Structures are given as structure tokens and as C-alpha cells.
Amino acid sequence: MINKIIMLFLGAFIATGEVSDNTKELENTASQKMLLGEFTKADLEKAPYSRWFTPGYENYEPKKKSLKIIKKNISNYEILLFMGTWCGDSRYEVPKFFKLLDLVDFDREKLTSIAVNYNKKAPGDLDEEYKVHRVPTIIFLKDGKEVNRFVEYSVDSLEEDIATIVEAKEYTDPYSE
């Protein structure tokens, strides 16, 4: 019995190759692929992720007032994005997040995107260092120190929450104590 459990566990994930330089693509027993590790927007624009990424990106129209605030203030930040390509909330928010970044011409050199597995773990230790327990988690940093974070779903809307964060106004994510 224990051998069967171990074999099922080990068989649950099979590495299938590289996507970007540091990104692994995994396949679970249901033949669903997921990214693991650092990735780029271009990785999400490829199948099978484009099935949910592209419509979410193309159909999103952020509120202009929030977009103006983000454009004015976001360049002061570095951003860490943690997501799961298997996660419904990530599939909903991350395409919109990338569109926001494109609309405000955010410097992609200041963005690190990391895909996690079902246990919210990724290669390296950033997920532990930043205590990532839910995805998506978008962490805003100044001078290497966390200023605030967006966790899993919005309080108002993605763009309003991010505008509040980058404008340095008080913001509490849904899971803060």
C-alpha cells in the first residue's frame, strides 16, 4: 500500500522540458501542464496557457483614473509576482496584471515572475522568504524592502488596489491580520 502511494506521488509530476531559461514545465497525471520557476509574459502567451491568458489580457479594460495613478507612481517599485498556472485566481488576475504593466510601460527589468506548484513552492527560496501562501501574490518593493502586497483577489479591483499601493496609501490585502 505504501509503495502504491509513493509511486502515485512520484508519478504525479513529470518534468517535460524547458520553456524560458529558468522555467520548467511540468505535467501532472491529468496531462495538465504548469510552469514552475521564473517565467515571462511570452511563456503565458504560448499554448496551453494562452487559452486563458490571451482572452483575459485582451478583454481587460482598467479604470482610467487608476491607470493614471499607476502610471505616475509604479516606476518607483520593483515587483515580485508569484502565481500558479493551475490556479483559478492567478488565471483571472495575472493576465490583467500584465496588461496593466504594458499600458503603463513598466520596466520589465524590475519585474520577477515566479510560477509555483500546488504547494506554492518554486525553485529557490523566494516563496519562503516572502511567505507566499496564496496565489497570485504581487509584492511591491522599494530599495529591496517590501512596501505592500496584493494577495489572491482584489479588495476593490486589481487596478484600484494597485493604484492604492503604488500611491503609498493605506492598503490591506484580504489576508492581512
C-alpha positions in Angstrom: 0.0 0.0 0.0 2.8 2.5 0.9 4.6 1.6 -2.3 1.5 2.5 -4.3 1.1 5.8 -2.5 4.8 6.6 -3.1 4.5 5.7 -6.8 1.4 7.8 -7.2 3.0 10.7 -5.6 6.2 10.4 -7.6 4.2 9.9 -10.8 2.1 13.0 -10.2 4.7 15.3 -11.7 7.0 14.6 -14.6 9.4 17.2 -16.0 8.7 17.7 -19.7 11.3 20.4 -20.7 12.3 24.0 -20.5 10.2 27.0 -21.5 12.3 30.1 -20.7 15.8 29.9 -19.4 14.9 29.1 -15.7 11.4 27.9 -16.2 10.4 24.3 -16.1 7.2 23.0 -17.5 5.6 20.2 -15.5 2.8 17.8 -16.4 0.6 16.2 -13.8 -1.2 12.8 -14.1 -4.2 14.5 -15.8 -1.8 15.8 -18.5 -2.3 19.4 -17.4 0.9 21.4 -17.9 2.1 24.0 -15.4 5.0 26.4 -15.3 7.5 26.2 -12.4 10.1 28.9 -11.6 10.9 32.1 -13.3 8.8 32.9 -16.4 7.9 35.7 -18.7 4.7 37.1 -20.3 5.9 35.3 -23.5 5.6 31.9 -21.7 2.0 32.6 -20.9 1.2 33.6 -24.5 2.1 30.1 -25.6 -0.2 27.0 -25.5 -1.7 25.7 -23.3 -1.6 28.9 -21.1 -2.7 31.2 -24.0 -6.1 29.5 -23.7 -6.8 31.6 -20.6 -4.1 34.3 -20.7 -4.9 35.8 -24.1 -8.7 36.4 -23.5 -8.0 37.7 -20.0 -5.4 40.1 -21.3 -7.4 41.3 -24.4 -10.7 41.7 -22.7 -9.5 43.7 -19.7 -10.1 47.4 -19.6 -8.9 49.0 -16.4 -10.4 52.2 -15.0 -8.7 55.2 -16.4 -8.3 57.1 -13.1 -6.5 54.1 -11.5 -4.4 53.6 -14.6 -3.2 57.3 -14.5 -2.2 56.9 -10.8 -0.4 53.6 -11.5 1.5 55.2 -14.5 2.6 58.1 -12.4 3.9 56.0 -9.4 4.8 52.4 -10.4 8.2 53.2 -11.7 9.3 53.7 -8.1 8.8 50.0 -7.4 10.3 46.6 -8.1 7.7 43.8 -8.3 7.7 40.1 -7.4 4.8 38.2 -8.9 4.1 34.7 -7.6 1.4 32.7 -9.5 0.2 29.2 -10.3 -0.7 28.4 -13.9 -3.1 25.8 -12.4 -4.8 28.4 -10.1 -8.1 30.0 -11.0 -7.4 33.3 -9.2 -4.0 33.5 -11.0 -5.6 32.8 -14.3 -8.1 35.6 -13.6 -5.8 38.3 -12.2 -2.4 37.7 -13.9 -3.4 38.5 -17.5 -4.9 41.8 -16.2 -1.8 42.5 -14.3 0.4 42.1 -17.4 -1.9 44.3 -19.4 -1.7 47.0 -16.7 2.1 46.8 -16.8 2.0 47.1 -20.6 -0.3 50.1 -20.5 1.9 52.0 -18.1 5.2 51.0 -19.8 6.6 49.3 -16.7 10.2 48.4 -17.0 10.2 44.6 -17.2 13.7 44.5 -15.7 12.1 45.5 -12.4 9.6 42.5 -12.5 10.4 39.0 -11.4 7.6 36.5 -12.2 7.7 33.1 -10.5 5.4 30.2 -11.1 4.7 27.9 -8.1 3.4 24.3 -7.8 0.3 23.3 -6.0 2.1 23.7 -2.6 3.0 27.3 -3.5 6.7 26.2 -3.8 9.1 27.2 -6.5 12.8 26.5 -7.1 15.0 28.7 -4.8 13.7 30.2 -1.6 11.9 33.4 -2.6 8.5 31.8 -1.9 9.6 31.1 1.7 11.5 34.4 2.1 8.4 36.3 1.2 6.0 34.0 2.9 3.8 33.2 -0.1 0.8 31.2 1.0 -1.8 32.1 -1.7 -1.5 33.0 -5.4 -1.4 35.3 -7.1 0.7 37.3 -4.7 2.2 40.6 -6.1 4.8 42.1 -3.9 5.8 45.8 -4.3 9.4 46.6 -3.2 11.3 49.8 -2.7 15.1 49.6 -2.2 14.7 45.8 -1.8 12.2 46.1 1.0 8.6 45.1 0.8 6.2 48.0 0.9 2.9 46.1 0.4 1.3 43.2 -1.5 -1.7 42.2 -3.4 -2.9 38.7 -2.4 -5.2 36.3 -4.4 -8.1 38.6 -5.2 -8.8 42.3 -5.1 -10.5 44.4 -2.4 -11.9 46.9 -4.9 -10.5 45.9 -8.3 -7.0 44.9 -9.4 -6.2 48.4 -10.8 -7.7 50.2 -7.8 -5.8 48.1 -5.3 -2.5 48.5 -7.2 -3.1 52.3 -7.6 -3.6 52.5 -3.8 -0.4 50.5 -3.2 1.8 52.5 -5.5 0.4 55.8 -4.4 1.5 54.8 -0.9 -1.9 55.0 0.6 -3.1 52.6 3.2 -4.0 49.2 1.7 -4.7 45.9 3.5 -4.9 42.7 1.4 -7.7 40.3 2.2 -5.5 38.0 4.3 -3.6 40.6 6.4 -4.0 40.2 10.1 
